[in-house]
Amino acid sequence: MSEKRDGIEPLIAGLLKEIGEDPGRNGLERTPERVAKAMRFFTQGYEQEPLEILNDALFDVSYDEMVIVKDIDFYSLCEHHLLPFFGRVHVAYIPNGKVVGLSKIPRLVEMFARRLQVQERLTTQVAETLEQVLRPKGVAVVIESIHLCMMMRGVQSQNASAITSSIRGEFEQDSKTRSEFMNLIRSRRDPFV
């Protein structure tokens, strides 16, 4: 039984023709199918909702110190050129009676990253979602990444990276809290293994 053809496949075959290739030649015969499958994977975040990811893992606690999940690797596609950008996300919040399961934070990052994105929006989406769901005393999100659209085309800058942040609540109002967060995400440790 054959699977239903993805609507992306004829578009990729047409693209191959437009750039001067033969989509029927050996090596490219299954490329439209492969690209369609890859694009569905790269953009699977459209099929997920943030509340579905977080709501199962909210816990009442009396903990009120900073919670940090740092060095979350991510990969996304730039919405301007459909080229990858990737890097690390650092997330912190100060609980206000509720915490979320630690593994849910990387899942939230992954969900938003698996959509066509710009880094600035990705940063604020993670912060806004945690702020709405947890109602914490503060949220901080910093993203460091490199963009292939800057490396492979246009400016062709091989060593440029981008850093964005969304700082809210106590992180924004209290410079000591903000400094503590920034110092903690800068510190690098040897791996545990």
C-alpha positions as CSV (number, residue, x, y, z in Angstrom):
1,M,0.0,0.0,0.0
2,S,1.5,3.3,-1.0
3,E,1.4,6.4,1.3
4,K,-0.4,9.5,0.1
5,R,2.0,11.8,-1.6
6,D,2.8,15.0,0.3
7,G,1.8,18.3,-1.4
8,I,5.4,19.5,-0.8
9,E,6.8,16.9,-3.2
10,P,5.7,18.4,-6.5
11,L,6.8,21.8,-5.3
12,I,10.3,20.4,-4.7
13,A,10.3,18.7,-8.1
14,G,9.4,22.0,-9.6
15,L,12.1,23.8,-7.7
16,L,14.7,21.3,-8.9
17,K,13.6,21.9,-12.5
18,E,13.8,25.7,-12.0
19,I,17.4,25.6,-10.9
20,G,18.3,23.5,-13.9
21,E,18.2,20.0,-12.5
22,D,16.4,16.9,-13.6
23,P,14.3,15.6,-10.7
24,G,14.2,12.2,-12.4
25,R,17.9,11.6,-12.5
26,N,19.6,9.0,-10.4
27,G,20.3,10.6,-7.0
28,L,17.4,13.1,-7.2
29,E,14.6,10.6,-7.8
30,R,13.5,10.4,-4.2
31,T,14.7,14.0,-3.2
32,P,11.2,15.5,-3.3
33,E,9.9,12.8,-1.0
34,R,12.9,13.2,1.4
35,V,12.6,17.0,1.4
36,A,8.9,16.8,2.1
37,K,9.5,14.4,5.0
38,A,12.3,16.7,6.4
39,M,10.2,19.8,6.1
40,R,7.3,18.2,8.0
41,F,9.8,17.2,10.8
42,F,11.5,20.7,10.8
43,T,8.1,22.4,11.2
44,Q,6.3,19.9,13.5
45,G,5.9,22.7,16.1
46,Y,2.8,23.9,14.3
47,E,1.1,20.7,15.4
48,Q,1.8,21.3,19.1
49,E,0.4,23.8,21.6
50,P,2.4,25.2,24.5
51,L,-0.3,24.6,27.1
52,E,-0.5,20.9,26.2
53,I,3.3,20.6,26.8
54,L,3.3,22.4,30.1
55,N,0.0,21.8,31.8
56,D,0.7,18.1,32.7
57,A,3.8,19.1,34.7
58,L,2.8,22.0,36.9
59,F,3.5,21.6,40.6
60,D,2.7,23.6,43.7
61,V,5.8,24.3,45.7
62,S,7.1,26.8,48.2
63,Y,10.5,27.2,46.4
64,D,11.3,30.8,45.6
65,E,14.9,30.7,44.3
66,M,16.0,30.9,40.7
67,V,15.4,27.8,38.5
68,I,17.7,27.7,35.4
69,V,17.8,25.3,32.5
70,K,20.7,26.3,30.4
71,D,22.5,25.1,27.2
72,I,19.3,23.8,25.6
73,D,20.4,23.0,22.0
74,F,17.9,24.0,19.3
75,Y,17.6,24.1,15.5
76,S,15.2,26.2,13.6
77,L,14.5,27.5,10.1
78,C,14.8,31.2,9.4
79,E,11.4,32.4,8.0
80,H,13.1,34.8,5.5
81,H,15.3,32.3,3.6
82,L,14.3,28.8,5.0
83,L,17.9,28.3,6.0
84,P,18.8,26.9,9.4
85,F,19.8,28.8,12.5
86,F,20.9,27.0,15.6
87,G,22.4,27.5,19.0
88,R,21.6,27.4,22.7
89,V,18.8,28.6,24.8
90,H,19.1,29.6,28.5
91,V,15.9,29.9,30.5
92,A,15.4,31.0,34.1
93,Y,12.4,31.8,36.3
94,I,11.7,32.6,39.9
95,P,8.7,30.6,41.1
96,N,5.7,32.1,42.6
97,G,4.1,29.0,44.1
98,K,4.4,26.9,41.0
99,V,7.2,25.1,39.1
100,V,7.1,23.2,35.8
101,G,8.9,19.9,35.3
102,L,12.4,20.6,34.1
103,S,12.1,18.6,30.9
104,K,9.2,20.6,29.8
105,I,11.3,23.7,29.2
106,P,13.5,22.1,26.5
107,R,10.2,20.7,25.0
108,L,8.8,24.2,24.9
109,V,11.9,25.6,23.2
110,E,11.8,22.7,20.7
111,M,8.1,23.3,19.9
112,F,8.6,27.0,19.1
113,A,11.9,26.3,17.3
114,R,10.2,23.7,15.0
115,R,8.3,26.5,13.3
116,L,9.5,29.0,10.7
117,Q,11.1,31.6,13.0
118,V,13.1,34.7,13.7
119,Q,15.3,34.5,16.8
120,E,13.8,37.5,18.4
121,R,10.3,36.0,18.3
122,L,11.5,32.6,19.5
123,T,13.0,34.4,22.5
124,T,9.9,36.2,23.5
125,Q,7.6,33.2,22.8
126,V,9.4,31.1,25.3
127,A,9.4,33.9,27.9
128,E,5.8,34.9,27.3
129,T,4.5,31.3,27.6
130,L,6.3,30.7,30.9
131,E,5.1,34.0,32.2
132,Q,1.5,33.2,31.3
133,V,1.4,29.6,32.6
134,L,3.5,29.9,35.8
135,R,2.9,33.6,36.8
136,P,6.4,33.6,38.2
137,K,8.1,36.5,39.9
138,G,10.4,36.8,36.9
139,V,11.5,35.1,33.7
140,A,14.7,35.4,31.7
141,V,15.5,33.8,28.3
142,V,18.7,34.3,26.4
143,I,19.4,32.7,23.0
144,E,22.8,32.5,21.4
145,S,22.9,31.3,17.8
146,I,24.5,31.3,14.4
147,H,22.5,31.8,11.2
148,L,23.4,30.1,7.9
149,C,21.6,32.9,6.0
150,M,24.3,35.2,7.3
151,M,27.1,32.7,6.6
152,M,26.1,31.3,3.2
153,R,24.6,34.3,1.4
154,G,24.4,38.1,1.8
155,V,27.1,39.3,4.1
156,Q,28.8,35.9,4.2
157,S,30.1,36.5,7.7
158,Q,31.5,33.2,9.0
159,N,32.1,34.2,12.6
160,A,29.1,36.3,13.5
161,S,26.6,35.1,16.1
162,A,23.4,36.6,17.4
163,I,22.3,37.0,21.0
164,T,18.8,37.9,22.0
165,S,17.1,38.2,25.4
166,S,13.8,38.6,27.0
167,I,14.1,39.7,30.7
168,R,10.9,40.2,32.7
169,G,9.8,40.8,36.3
170,E,12.5,40.5,39.0
171,F,15.2,39.9,36.3
172,E,14.3,43.2,34.8
173,Q,13.8,45.2,38.0
174,D,16.7,43.8,40.1
175,S,20.2,44.2,38.6
176,K,21.6,41.7,41.2
177,T,19.1,39.0,40.1
178,R,19.9,39.7,36.4
179,S,23.6,39.6,37.1
180,E,23.3,36.3,38.9
181,F,21.5,34.8,36.0
182,M,24.0,36.1,33.4
183,N,27.0,34.8,35.5
184,L,25.4,31.4,35.9
185,I,24.7,30.9,32.2
186,R,28.2,32.1,31.3
187,S,29.8,29.5,33.5
188,R,30.8,26.3,31.6
189,R,31.3,23.0,33.3
190,D,32.9,19.8,32.2
191,P,30.3,17.3,31.2
192,F,29.1,14.9,33.9
193,V,30.1,11.9,31.9
